[in-house]
């Protein structure tokens, strides 16, 4: 037996978390770069909370709010040029996976200021980076507790993780930021976190330590399942909102140990070609992957998430996400890409080949 577990991010989770831990921000430097999307951080109050905390300790900041969904290498390089010109010495990513993943890549590239974008995918290059603080405002990516940064690679018409593992130094988690988020985003991201939990559990790299986290996450996810059927979270309690965030963080800690598996591997070309959200693209394949898994693993997941069978899970996901149709052509591209990705194929603890993927597709069609 040979197990390891590594999760170096300091995590605080509580109501008014940024305000209560404002002092920690002053440890990272004198000028921060706040990295976020166009508007949500302003709407949910997280941007204001961060500004107030920085002002309290006289820390300057520059705002880069041009991060698109599925951020591209080009956007990362544009932000890095701003960061270098402004002389920032740490990065704060606020938002969903896109700003947090981008913040990690930007922090890497500011540090290596003489390198070009090929550095991101250079497996032999060193991974020193500016300190990164992550503040999640959605409940799916878990990027605040992983070293992963997934970027869009337009040249290859897909997405891919950079070759560097960049864990945030600090994650500040506050469920309040979910309260006014559109329910479609909550549903999409919560299904992404379910995928992370299941793909980490059904994984050749899973260990008793990673399963401690995925089991806790699956139990927490079951408790918030019914919230996803609501039309909004306006009347949700802080404890419910915190559970949504916690399920996502447990899922992040799980995939930080194992990485994701087949549904994520199939999802990347679907997201790229059809512009379907990440949660929906992964959720489309999840139940068929669970159905294909060894019985013991499948039953464990279904028991913890309280679904009768894989079809029941598929209908739940389909009903809340309103799946967009995925063409046969795109499914074939997804299959081809997955079958050429040895790392993803080997992540499944059972045989995955073209015919297994075809039967997964058949199950999905028969459940639709
Ligand atoms: Fe994901």
Boltz pocket constraint, residues with backbone or C-beta under 6 A from the ligand:
constraints:
  - pocket:
      binder: B
      contacts: [[A, 140], [A, 141], [A, 192], [A, 195], [A, 196], [A, 264], [A, 278], [A, 282]]
      max_distance: 6.0
